[in-house]
């Protein structure tokens, strides 16, 4: 489970309870940060080779499968 820490000023907390615009702005900022964290995590996952050290392995496997048929 991912945890996020959000720091709010006293003024922001008071505005959150007074109008919907402040809540919408806070929600937008939080969602943008969460989405950015997800994108960063996906980018890091995609940068790791899935086929070990040999990037040609998927191609050689595909060629082997095609030659068998």
Secondary structure as the mmCIF struct_conf table of DSSP 4:
data_model
#
loop_
_struct_conf.conf_type_id
_struct_conf.id
_struct_conf.beg_label_comp_id
_struct_conf.beg_label_asym_id
_struct_conf.beg_label_seq_id
_struct_conf.end_label_comp_id
_struct_conf.end_label_asym_id
_struct_conf.end_label_seq_id
HELX_RH_AL_P HELX_RH_AL_P1 UNK A 10 UNK A 18
HELX_RH_AL_P HELX_RH_AL_P2 UNK A 20 UNK A 46
TURN_TY1_P TURN_TY1_P1 UNK A 47 UNK A 47
BEND BEND1 UNK A 48 UNK A 48
BEND BEND2 UNK A 50 UNK A 51
TURN_TY1_P TURN_TY1_P2 UNK A 52 UNK A 53
TURN_TY1_P TURN_TY1_P3 UNK A 55 UNK A 56
HELX_RH_AL_P HELX_RH_AL_P3 UNK A 57 UNK A 68
#
